[in-house]
Amino acid sequence: MAALVVMGIIFNANKKDLGPVSDTVLNENAALIVGEPAATTTIDVFEDFLCPVCQEFEKESGQAIVDAVNAGTLRVRYHMLTFLNSKSASGDYSERAAGALQCIGDAKDPALFFRFHTALFVDQPKEGGDTDHSNADLARIAAAQGASPATQQCISANAKLVEAKAAAKQSTTQLQKALDGAVATPTVLLNGESVPDITEGPQWLATILTKETQ
């Protein structure tokens, strides 16, 4: 079943005992982990590059996340899902954009990662629209954010597509475990549980950072 709700796109998997969320799997299948290992708070962020509510989430909370990471108080594991592929003009934009982010992640440059991540949401194709970004377009966006020629070539060649699809599959399973069989983007998990009110401005982040340090 598919439904458009305030917080994003949701679909329900078959309800069954999916077991507990695995922190190990979340750690292994993040597109990139940013922030100091010693940070007091670690969150998992689930997005799809075609999700319009994710664009709003990035606009409202993106800088607050970056600031907390730079301050050393927050560690973030990003998970790029691909379930909106069919809503893109090319039929595979979500997974290609996720693959491009994997290429960026391999550069081990958090600042570049944040710039490219933000740029893809700023220049987001329309869900259900007539066009989206080609691999060459994604590489040009990466170049504008300072990606190296090698990283641009990785994106142009779609070299991380298989890796991105596998990571998205595993991360989707973990999200279903956290949301009782549902999948929704954007979602933020803290200790395997969904953080409320993340689409209502960046106050959610201040709230959890305060609680985690008490």
N, C-alpha and C positions, 0 to 999 in steps of 0.2 A: 504494500500500500504506500502511495506517495502522498505527501501533504506539504503545502507551503505554510509555514508558521512564522511567527514574529522573529524567532531566533535563528531561522535559517531553513535549510531543506532537511526534512526528516523522512526516512523510510524505516519500516519495521521489518526486521528479520523474523523468521519463525521463532516464536517464544519457546525457549528451552533452557535447560540449565547449562549456561555457557561457562560456568566456573568463574573464579576470581580474576581480576585484572593482573597481568604479569608485568611487574616492573622491569624484569629482565628483557622481555620482548619489546616493551616500549623503548627501552634504552638502545636496543639493537636496531630498531627500525625507524628511528628518527632521521629525517632528512639532514639535520644538523643539530648538534647540542651546543648551545651558546651559554656562556656564563661560567663562573668559577666553580669547580667541584665543591669548594668549601662554602658556597652560598647557602644561606639558611633556608631558602625555599626553592623547590624544583617543581615546575609545572609542565604539563603536556598540552600543546596547542594543536588542535585538529582543524584543518582548513581545506578547501578546494579552491583552486585559482579561478574557477568560473562562478563561484558562489557570491552573489551580490551582497549578502549580509556579511560575509567575510570581508568584503571591501570596506564596509562601514565599520566593522570591528577594527580593522587595520587603521582606518582613519582616526578612530576615537581612542584606541588603546596602544597603537603601535609604538608611538614615541615613549609612552610611559613604560612599556616593556623594555625598550632599548635603554632608557635611563636607569632602570633598576638593575639591568644586566651590567651596565657600565659602573654602577655604584658597588657592585660585588654582592648584592643582596639576593639576586635572582638568577636561577639557572633554568633555561627553557629548552625543551625537546620539541621540535617542530615536526608535525606529521601532515604530509600533503596527501589528501585522499583524491580519488579519481572517479567517484560515482556520478559526476555530472558530465562525463564524456559525451553521452548521447545528446546532451543539450547544447553541444558546441557545433559550429558549422562543419568542422573537419571530422567530427565524431571521435576525436581522440585528444582534444586540446588539454584536458585536465591532466592526463598522464604525460603528455609531452612537456607541459610546463613543470610538472613535478620532476621529470627527468632533468630538465634544465637546472632546477634548483639543486638536484643531486650533483651536477657538474660544478655548480658554484660552491657547494658544500665541500667538495674535494679540494678546493683551493685553500681551505683552512683559514679563511679570512672572515671573521664574524662581521666586520663593518661592511664588507662587500656583500655578504649574505643578506644583511638587513636592507641594504640599498636595493638589491635586485628583488628581494621579496616585496618590498614596498612598491617598487616600480611596476611590477606585474599587476598589483592591485590598482594602482593609479591608472594604468593603461589596460584595464580589464575588458576583454571582449564581452559583448552582451550575451547573456544566457538566452538561447533560442534564436540568436542573431544569424545574419547571413555570412559573417566573416569572423575569423579569429587569427591569431598570430601563427605564421609558419615557423619552422625551426630557424630559418635565416633571420626572421624578425626577432625571435627570442635571443639569438646570438647578438644582434645589433643592440637590443636593449641591455644585454649584459655588458657589451663593449662600452656603452654610454655610462655604465656604473663603475667602470674601471677593471673589468674582467680581462685576464691575460689572453693572448691569441690562442694558447692551448685550451683554455676554458671555453672560449668562443667556438673552437673547433669541436670540442666535446658536445656542445649544445647543437651546433649545426648538424652533426652526424647522428644526433639522437642516441649517443653512446650509452647513456644511463637509463634508457627506457625500461629495460627488463628489471633492473635494480629498483627503479621507482615503483613499478607495478607490484613487485613482490613486497616491498616495504608498505605500500598502501594497503595491500591485502591483509598483512599481519596487523597493521595499525587499526584497520577497520574492525577486525575481530576483537581487538582489545577495547575499542570504543563501544562495540555492541555489548561487551561484558559490563562495561560501566553504566550503560544506559538501558539495561534490561532488554536487549535485542534491537534497539533502535540505533540509527546513525544520524547525527545532526552536525552541521557545520554552521558557524564556528562553535567549537566546544573547547573548554579548558578543564583539564583534570588536575586535581591536587590530591596526592596520595591515592590515586585511583578513583576519586569521586568527582562528580561534576561540580564546577564552581558556578553559583547562581549569578544572574544579573550582569553577565559580561557584555551584553549589547546595550547597556544603559550608561555608557561612559566608563572611564578608567578607574572609578572608585573601587571596583571589585579587587583590583590589584593592591591598592593601598590597604584594603581590609585584610586580605590574606597575608600580606607582608607583616602587618602589625600583629596578627594572631600568631604567626609562626615564630616571632621573636619574643613573645611573652613567656 
